[in-house]
């Protein structure tokens, strides 16, 4: 717990130092002044601590160990169990982040959403992003039905997600056409959309369109996840156990 608190506080301090140095020697984008980019990066860091809790990894381990065979005999929904278990771990992890956040706020000033409506929209976007992230991870771990190992695939997708979702670098820094493409990818639905709403860069109808796009990705991944689960469940191969 203490090492986790120290790690987060140090990362927040380094974020502030990095962006302060970059903005001191480069012109600031018109819609992202220094205080906004520090807020963006700090909130993105907190979101990443929540999104990195992946309960679907249990599916890969169950397939490798063979315990999936007995789980399939139980009168439960295994995808529902994985989501519930992951949500519980996320809530516990979020509680451990609170002391770190309180200390970190002594080092940096984090802007609040401009209005109560923006805060509510941010929470809605965050919930949709959480669900999209869960289904994306679930689809990747369903590949283990055929390969028994998904670590390399998850590593590649995680790297792409960190780079193309706005988790590390705001998508506003990417060039025009490339930025437009990235804003409509599922990775942006996880990080960029909630963060842009939080900063007030999306307003009015733009928020509605962004939430609808998140919901569309959610339905698309839900359909893929259901197909992968049903196909994989019908061809379970038990290794070990």
ABEGO torsion letter per residue (X at the ends): XAAAAAAAAAAAAAAAAAAAAAAAABBBBAABBAAAAAAAAAAAAAAAAAAABBAAAAAAAAAAAGAAAAAAABBBBAAAAAAAAAAAAAAAAAAAAAAAAAAAAAABBBBBBABAAAAAAAAAAAAAAAAAAAAAAAAAAAAAAAAGBAAAAAAAAAAAAAAAAGAABBAAABBAAAAAAAAABAAAAAAAAAAAAAAGABBEAAAAAAAAAAAAAAAAAAAAAAAAAAAAAAABBBBEX
